[in-house]
Amino acid sequence: MTMKKQAVNNYLFSERGKTNLITVSKMLALLGDYKGAEKSGAKKFLTLFIESIQAELEQGYSKTNSVEFRNASTFLDNAKKFLEFDDLDQAALEIGKAVTECTTPAQNSWQVLSENELV
């Protein structure tokens, strides 16, 4: 894979990952407002959404070999565990760590893309 193609793939997977992680973070922040069956259902939905993000991150890893995507997925595993036990603050911290991991490939790719006048 050429350096430019690698940079584009890293950038695309990074940006999509960050967008989805920010969305899940916002959803998590609202979870504390729910009680009983509503909260239980919201947690299930949020877990499914996190798992779909993990699938995309794993695809990013398999297409780019950028270990940051796999690391982000691991942080989401942790977030799901904290979510299961209603530790929303810790879940939010783990999601934040995943965002940081997704940011690195985009930052590294930006220079290659800009040097080649692709952004």
C-alpha positions in Angstrom: 0.0 0.0 0.0 1.4 3.4 -0.9 2.1 6.0 1.8 -0.7 8.2 0.5 -3.3 5.5 0.4 -2.2 4.4 4.0 -2.6 8.0 5.2 -6.1 8.3 3.6 -7.2 5.0 5.2 -5.8 6.0 8.6 -7.4 9.4 8.4 -10.8 8.0 7.4 -11.0 5.3 10.0 -9.7 7.8 12.6 -12.3 10.4 11.9 -15.2 7.9 11.7 -14.0 6.3 14.9 -13.8 9.7 16.7 -17.2 10.8 15.5 -18.8 7.6 16.7 -17.0 7.7 20.0 -18.1 11.3 20.6 -21.7 10.2 19.9 -21.5 7.3 22.3 -20.0 9.6 24.9 -22.9 12.0 24.6 -25.4 9.1 24.9 -23.6 7.9 28.0 -23.9 11.3 29.6 -27.7 11.1 29.2 -27.9 7.6 30.7 -27.9 8.8 34.3 -31.2 10.5 33.7 -33.0 7.2 33.1 -34.4 4.9 35.8 -35.6 1.3 35.9 -36.6 -0.4 32.7 -35.7 2.7 30.6 -32.2 2.6 32.0 -31.8 -1.1 31.4 -33.0 -0.7 27.8 -30.8 2.3 27.2 -27.8 0.4 28.5 -28.5 -2.5 26.1 -28.8 -0.2 23.2 -25.6 1.7 24.2 -23.7 -1.6 24.5 -24.9 -2.6 21.0 -23.7 0.7 19.6 -20.3 0.3 21.3 -20.0 -3.1 19.8 -20.7 -1.7 16.3 -18.0 0.9 16.9 -15.6 -1.9 18.0 -16.4 -3.7 14.7 -15.4 -0.6 12.7 -12.3 -0.1 14.8 -11.3 -3.8 14.2 -11.9 -3.2 10.5 -9.7 -0.1 10.7 -6.9 -2.2 12.3 -7.2 -4.9 9.7 -7.0 -2.4 6.8 -4.3 -0.2 8.2 -2.4 -2.2 10.8 -2.5 0.9 13.1 -2.5 -0.6 16.6 -4.3 2.4 17.9 -7.6 1.1 16.5 -7.1 -2.2 18.4 -6.2 -0.2 21.6 -9.4 1.9 21.2 -11.4 -1.3 20.9 -9.8 -2.6 24.1 -10.8 0.6 25.9 -14.3 0.1 24.7 -14.3 -3.4 26.2 -13.5 -1.8 29.5 -16.2 0.8 29.0 -18.8 -1.9 28.5 -17.8 -3.6 31.7 -18.1 -0.4 33.7 -21.4 0.3 32.0 -22.7 -3.1 33.0 -22.0 -2.2 36.7 -23.4 1.4 36.4 -20.0 3.0 36.8 -20.7 5.7 34.2 -17.8 7.9 35.2 -15.3 5.1 34.6 -17.0 4.1 31.4 -16.7 7.7 30.2 -13.0 7.8 31.0 -12.5 4.6 29.0 -14.3 6.1 26.0 -12.1 9.2 26.3 -9.0 7.0 26.1 -10.5 5.4 23.0 -10.9 8.8 21.4 -7.3 9.6 22.2 -6.2 6.4 20.5 -8.3 7.2 17.4 -6.8 10.7 17.2 -3.2 9.5 16.8 -3.5 7.9 13.3 -5.3 11.0 12.0 -2.6 13.3 13.4 0.1 11.1 11.8 -1.7 11.0 8.5 -2.4 14.7 8.3 1.1 15.7 7.4 1.3 13.1 4.6 -2.0 14.3 3.2 -1.2 18.0 3.4 2.3 17.5 1.9 0.6 15.8 -1.1 -2.1 18.5 -1.2 -4.9 16.0 -0.5 -6.3 18.2 2.3 
